[in-house]
């Protein structure tokens, strides 16, 4: 079953979940503020997506409000610590399919391709 990771209060996550419901795609939802994602999983997501830059939302208010020295993590442990401290930095939603493939974000066309609808 597909797992959608995001925040319950996130509008984009709500849109993604509504889309999945409308097209009757079975999924489970995990609010990663309430259920933090393990560091190893975050690292795997970043690897699959092509790096931490693809996983982190640098246009978010949370990112803009970080101290300048926090905006340049130099290692995987520094990135995972930052995301543990600020889960809202993870792009939303993160979609993990049955085979473990990871994607981020939501668009109608993107989901149509992803779920062959």
C-alpha positions in Angstrom: 0.0 0.0 0.0 1.1 3.5 -0.8 2.1 5.6 2.3 1.7 9.4 2.2 3.9 11.4 4.7 3.0 14.9 5.5 1.4 17.2 8.0 -2.3 17.0 8.8 -2.6 20.8 8.6 -0.9 21.1 5.2 -3.2 22.2 2.4 -1.1 20.4 -0.3 -1.3 17.2 1.7 -5.0 17.6 2.0 -5.3 18.1 -1.8 -3.2 15.0 -2.4 -5.3 12.9 0.0 -8.5 14.1 -1.6 -7.1 13.2 -5.0 -6.2 9.7 -3.8 -9.7 9.3 -2.2 -11.4 10.5 -5.4 -9.4 8.0 -7.6 -9.9 5.3 -5.0 -6.1 4.7 -4.5 -5.5 2.8 -1.2 -3.0 4.6 1.0 -2.1 5.2 4.6 -1.2 8.7 5.9 1.5 9.5 8.4 1.8 12.9 10.0 5.5 13.1 10.5 5.3 15.8 13.1 3.3 13.4 15.3 5.3 10.3 14.1 8.9 11.4 13.3 10.6 9.7 10.4 13.7 7.8 11.4 17.0 9.4 10.2 17.9 6.3 8.1 14.5 6.7 6.2 15.1 10.5 5.6 18.6 9.6 4.3 17.1 7.0 1.9 14.5 9.5 0.7 17.1 12.1 0.0 19.3 9.5 -1.9 16.3 8.4 -4.0 15.3 11.9 -4.8 18.8 13.0 -5.8 20.0 14.7 -2.6 18.9 16.7 0.4 18.1 19.7 -1.8 15.3 17.8 -3.4 13.8 16.8 -0.1 14.0 20.1 1.7 11.6 23.0 1.0 13.9 26.0 0.9 11.1 28.4 -0.1 9.3 27.8 3.2 8.9 30.3 6.0 10.6 27.8 8.3 13.7 27.7 6.1 13.8 31.5 5.7 13.6 31.9 9.5 16.6 29.6 10.2 19.8 31.1 11.4 22.3 31.4 8.5 24.7 28.8 10.0 21.9 26.2 10.1 21.2 26.6 6.3 24.4 24.8 5.2 24.4 21.3 6.7 27.6 19.6 5.6 26.7 15.9 6.3 23.9 13.5 6.5 23.8 13.6 10.3 23.5 17.4 10.2 20.6 17.2 7.7 18.8 14.6 9.6 19.2 16.5 12.9 17.8 19.7 11.1 14.8 17.8 9.8 14.2 16.1 13.2 14.2 19.6 14.8 12.1 21.2 11.9 9.9 18.5 10.3 8.1 21.2 8.3 11.2 21.6 6.2 10.4 18.3 4.4 8.7 18.9 1.1 5.1 17.7 1.2 3.7 15.3 0.7 6.3 12.5 0.5 4.7 9.5 -1.3 6.3 6.1 -0.8 4.9 3.4 -3.1 4.7 -0.4 -2.5 8.1 -0.9 -4.2 9.8 1.7 -2.0 9.9 4.4 -4.8 9.8 7.9 -3.3 8.3 11.1 -4.8 7.6 14.5 -3.3 5.0 17.1 -4.0 1.5 17.1 -5.4 0.0 18.0 -8.8 -3.0 16.5 -10.5 -0.9 15.5 -13.6 1.9 14.2 -11.5 -0.4 12.0 -9.5 -2.1 10.8 -12.7 1.3 9.6 -14.0 2.4 8.2 -10.7 -0.8 6.2 -10.2 -1.5 5.5 -13.9 -4.9 7.2 -13.8 
